[in-house]
Amino acid sequence: MTFNLCVASLSIATAITFALPALAAETAQDFVTKAAIDPAGRGLRKRLHD
Protein backbone atom coordinates (compact mmCIF):
# COMPACT_ATOMS: atom_id res chain seq x y z
CA MET A 1 0.00 0.00 0.00
CA THR A 2 2.76 2.46 0.94
CA PHE A 3 4.73 1.62 -2.20
CA ASN A 4 1.69 2.23 -4.40
CA LEU A 5 1.08 5.58 -2.71
CA CYS A 6 4.71 6.62 -3.23
CA VAL A 7 4.61 5.64 -6.91
CA ALA A 8 1.33 7.52 -7.42
CA SER A 9 2.73 10.63 -5.72
CA LEU A 10 5.89 10.49 -7.78
CA SER A 11 3.93 10.14 -11.03
CA ILE A 12 1.69 13.10 -10.16
CA ALA A 13 4.71 15.24 -9.24
CA THR A 14 6.39 14.31 -12.52
CA ALA A 15 3.28 15.19 -14.52
CA ILE A 16 3.01 18.58 -12.82
CA THR A 17 6.71 19.26 -13.37
CA PHE A 18 6.37 18.69 -17.10
CA ALA A 19 3.00 20.44 -17.47
CA LEU A 20 3.80 23.79 -15.80
CA PRO A 21 6.65 24.89 -18.11
CA ALA A 22 4.49 24.11 -21.14
CA LEU A 23 1.74 26.37 -19.81
CA ALA A 24 4.23 29.12 -19.01
CA ALA A 25 5.71 28.91 -22.51
CA GLU A 26 2.27 29.25 -24.07
CA THR A 27 1.56 32.30 -21.94
CA ALA A 28 4.90 33.83 -22.92
CA GLN A 29 4.13 33.22 -26.58
CA ASP A 30 0.75 34.94 -26.19
CA PHE A 31 2.50 37.92 -24.60
CA VAL A 32 4.98 38.17 -27.47
CA THR A 33 2.20 37.89 -30.04
CA LYS A 34 0.14 40.63 -28.39
CA ALA A 35 3.20 42.87 -28.12
CA ALA A 36 3.90 42.38 -31.83
CA ILE A 37 0.31 43.21 -32.78
CA ASP A 38 0.21 46.35 -30.58
CA PRO A 39 3.76 47.75 -30.65
CA ALA A 40 2.82 50.88 -28.68
CA GLY A 41 1.72 48.69 -25.78
CA ARG A 42 -1.54 50.54 -25.31
CA GLY A 43 -3.49 47.31 -24.86
CA LEU A 44 -1.04 46.00 -22.26
CA ARG A 45 -1.01 49.26 -20.34
CA LYS A 46 -4.80 49.35 -20.31
CA ARG A 47 -4.99 45.75 -19.00
CA LEU A 48 -2.47 46.52 -16.25
CA HIS A 49 -4.44 49.53 -15.02
CA ASP A 50 -7.81 47.73 -14.99
DSSP file (Angstrom, degrees, kcal/mol; ACC not computed):
  #  RESIDUE AA STRUCTURE BP1 BP2  ACC     N-H-->O    O-->H-N    N-H-->O    O-->H-N    TCO  KAPPA ALPHA  PHI   PSI    X-CA   Y-CA   Z-CA
    1    1 A M     >        0   0    0      0, 0.0     4,-2.1     0, 0.0     5,-0.2   0.000 360.0 360.0 360.0 -47.1    0.0    0.0    0.0
    2    2 A T  H  >  +     0   0    0      1,-0.2     4,-2.3     2,-0.2     5,-0.2   0.887 360.0  51.7 -64.6 -39.2    2.8    2.5    0.9
    3    3 A F  H  > S+     0   0    0      1,-0.2     4,-2.4     2,-0.2    -1,-0.2   0.917 109.2  49.9 -63.7 -43.1    4.7    1.6   -2.2
    4    4 A N  H  > S+     0   0    0      1,-0.2     4,-2.3     2,-0.2    -1,-0.2   0.889 110.6  50.3 -63.2 -38.8    1.7    2.2   -4.4
    5    5 A L  H  X S+     0   0    0     -4,-2.1     4,-2.4     2,-0.2    -1,-0.2   0.904 110.7  49.0 -65.9 -41.2    1.1    5.6   -2.7
    6    6 A C  H  X S+     0   0    0     -4,-2.3     4,-2.4     2,-0.2    -2,-0.2   0.910 112.0  48.2 -64.3 -42.4    4.7    6.6   -3.2
    7    7 A V  H  X S+     0   0    0     -4,-2.4     4,-2.3     2,-0.2    -2,-0.2   0.904 112.3  49.2 -65.4 -41.0    4.6    5.6   -6.9
    8    8 A A  H  X S+     0   0    0     -4,-2.3     4,-2.2     2,-0.2    -2,-0.2   0.916 112.1  48.3 -64.6 -42.8    1.3    7.5   -7.4
    9    9 A S  H  X S+     0   0    0     -4,-2.4     4,-2.5     1,-0.2    -2,-0.2   0.909 111.7  49.7 -64.0 -41.9    2.7   10.6   -5.7
   10   10 A L  H  X S+     0   0    0     -4,-2.4     4,-2.2     1,-0.2    -1,-0.2   0.896 110.6  49.7 -64.7 -39.8    5.9   10.5   -7.8
   11   11 A S  H  X S+     0   0    0     -4,-2.3     4,-2.2     2,-0.2    -1,-0.2   0.887 111.7  48.3 -68.3 -37.3    3.9   10.1  -11.0
   12   12 A I  H  X S+     0   0    0     -4,-2.2     4,-2.3     2,-0.2    -2,-0.2   0.921 111.7  49.7 -67.3 -42.9    1.7   13.1  -10.2
   13   13 A A  H  X S+     0   0    0     -4,-2.5     4,-2.2     1,-0.2    -2,-0.2   0.890 111.2  49.8 -62.4 -39.0    4.7   15.2   -9.2
   14   14 A T  H  X S+     0   0    0     -4,-2.2     4,-1.9     2,-0.2    -1,-0.2   0.915 109.8  50.5 -65.5 -43.0    6.4   14.3  -12.5
   15   15 A A  H  X S+     0   0    0     -4,-2.2     4,-1.8     1,-0.2    -2,-0.2   0.910 112.0  47.2 -62.2 -42.2    3.3   15.2  -14.5
   16   16 A I  H  X S+     0   0    0     -4,-2.3     4,-2.3     1,-0.2    -1,-0.2   0.901 108.8  55.4 -65.7 -40.5    3.0   18.6  -12.8
   17   17 A T  H  < S+     0   0    0     -4,-2.2    -1,-0.2     1,-0.2    -2,-0.2   0.876 114.2  39.4 -60.8 -38.5    6.7   19.3  -13.4
   18   18 A F  H  X S+     0   0    0     -4,-1.9     4,-0.6     1,-0.1    -1,-0.2   0.748 115.3  52.4 -84.0 -23.4    6.4   18.7  -17.1
   19   19 A A  H  X S+     0   0    0     -4,-1.8     4,-1.8    -5,-0.2    -2,-0.2   0.883 100.1  59.6 -80.6 -39.1    3.0   20.4  -17.5
   20   20 A L  H  X S+     0   0    0     -4,-2.3     4,-2.3     1,-0.2     5,-0.2   0.897 102.9  49.3 -64.0 -44.1    3.8   23.8  -15.8
   21   21 A P  H  > S+     0   0    0      0, 0.0     4,-2.4     0, 0.0    -1,-0.2   0.874 109.2  54.5 -62.6 -33.4    6.7   24.9  -18.1
   22   22 A A  H  X S+     0   0    0     -4,-0.6     4,-1.8     2,-0.2    -2,-0.2   0.906 109.7  46.5 -65.5 -39.9    4.5   24.1  -21.1
   23   23 A L  H  X S+     0   0    0     -4,-1.8     4,-2.0     2,-0.2    -1,-0.2   0.894 112.4  50.2 -67.9 -39.5    1.7   26.4  -19.8
   24   24 A A  H  X S+     0   0    0     -4,-2.3     4,-2.4     1,-0.2    -2,-0.2   0.886 109.0  51.9 -66.0 -38.2    4.2   29.1  -19.0
   25   25 A A  H  X S+     0   0    0     -4,-2.4     4,-2.3     2,-0.2    -1,-0.2   0.894 108.8  50.6 -65.8 -39.0    5.7   28.9  -22.5
   26   26 A E  H  X S+     0   0    0     -4,-1.8     4,-2.2     2,-0.2    -1,-0.2   0.910 110.8  49.0 -65.3 -40.6    2.3   29.2  -24.1
   27   27 A T  H  X S+     0   0    0     -4,-2.0     4,-2.1     2,-0.2    -2,-0.2   0.904 110.6  50.6 -64.5 -41.4    1.6   32.3  -21.9
   28   28 A A  H  X S+     0   0    0     -4,-2.4     4,-2.3     1,-0.2    -2,-0.2   0.892 109.2  51.5 -63.5 -39.1    4.9   33.8  -22.9
   29   29 A Q  H  X S+     0   0    0     -4,-2.3     4,-2.5     2,-0.2    -1,-0.2   0.899 108.3  51.4 -65.4 -39.9    4.1   33.2  -26.6
   30   30 A D  H  X S+     0   0    0     -4,-2.2     4,-2.6     2,-0.2     5,-0.2   0.907 109.3  51.3 -61.0 -41.4    0.8   34.9  -26.2
   31   31 A F  H  X S+     0   0    0     -4,-2.1     4,-2.2     1,-0.2    -2,-0.2   0.919 111.0  47.0 -62.3 -44.0    2.5   37.9  -24.6
   32   32 A V  H  X S+     0   0    0     -4,-2.3     4,-2.0     2,-0.2    -1,-0.2   0.902 112.1  50.7 -65.3 -40.9    5.0   38.2  -27.5
   33   33 A T  H  X S+     0   0    0     -4,-2.5     4,-1.9     2,-0.2    -2,-0.2   0.924 111.6  46.9 -63.5 -44.5    2.2   37.9  -30.0
   34   34 A K  H  X S+     0   0    0     -4,-2.6     4,-2.2     1,-0.2    -1,-0.2   0.879 111.2  52.1 -66.3 -36.9    0.1   40.6  -28.4
   35   35 A A  H  < S+     0   0    0     -4,-2.2    -1,-0.2    -5,-0.2    -2,-0.2   0.870 109.7  49.5 -66.3 -35.3    3.2   42.9  -28.1
   36   36 A A  H  < S+     0   0    0     -4,-2.0    -2,-0.2     1,-0.2    -1,-0.2   0.860 112.1  47.7 -71.0 -35.3    3.9   42.4  -31.8
   37   37 A I  H  < S+     0   0    0     -4,-1.9    -2,-0.2     1,-0.3    -1,-0.2   0.886 123.2  32.7 -72.3 -38.7    0.3   43.2  -32.8
   38   38 A D    ><  +     0   0    0     -4,-2.2     3,-1.8    -5,-0.2    -1,-0.3  -0.727  69.6 174.3-119.6  79.3    0.2   46.3  -30.6
   39   39 A P  T 3  S+     0   0    0      0, 0.0    -1,-0.1     0, 0.0    -2,-0.1   0.754  76.6  60.4 -63.0 -24.5    3.8   47.7  -30.6
   40   40 A A  T 3  S-     0   0    0      1,-0.1    -5,-0.1     4,-0.0    -2,-0.0   0.695 102.2-133.0 -75.5 -16.6    2.8   50.9  -28.7
   41   41 A G    <>  +     0   0    0     -3,-1.8     4,-2.7    -6,-0.2     5,-0.2   0.638  61.8 136.8  77.4  14.1    1.7   48.7  -25.8
   42   42 A R  H  > S+     0   0    0      1,-0.2     4,-2.2     2,-0.2     5,-0.2   0.897  71.4  50.0 -62.2 -39.4   -1.5   50.5  -25.3
   43   43 A G  H  > S+     0   0    0      2,-0.2     4,-2.1     1,-0.2    -1,-0.2   0.904 112.3  47.1 -65.3 -40.7   -3.5   47.3  -24.9
   44   44 A L  H  > S+     0   0    0     -6,-0.2     4,-2.3     2,-0.2    -2,-0.2   0.923 112.0  49.7 -66.4 -45.0   -1.0   46.0  -22.3
   45   45 A R  H  X S+     0   0    0     -4,-2.7     4,-1.7     1,-0.2    -2,-0.2   0.905 110.7  50.4 -62.0 -40.5   -1.0   49.3  -20.3
   46   46 A K  H  X S+     0   0    0     -4,-2.2     4,-1.1    -5,-0.2    -1,-0.2   0.916 110.5  49.2 -64.0 -42.5   -4.8   49.3  -20.3
   47   47 A R  H  < S+     0   0    0     -4,-2.1    -1,-0.2     1,-0.2    -2,-0.2   0.864 109.6  52.6 -65.5 -35.5   -5.0   45.8  -19.0
   48   48 A L  H  < S+     0   0    0     -4,-2.3    -1,-0.2     1,-0.2    -2,-0.2   0.838 110.5  47.1 -70.0 -31.8   -2.5   46.5  -16.3
   49   49 A H  H  <        0   0    0     -4,-1.7    -1,-0.2     1,-0.2    -2,-0.2   0.665 360.0 360.0 -83.9 -16.4   -4.4   49.5  -15.0
   50   50 A D     <        0   0    0     -4,-1.1    -1,-0.2    -3,-0.2    -2,-0.1   0.484 360.0 360.0 -76.1 360.0   -7.8   47.7  -15.0
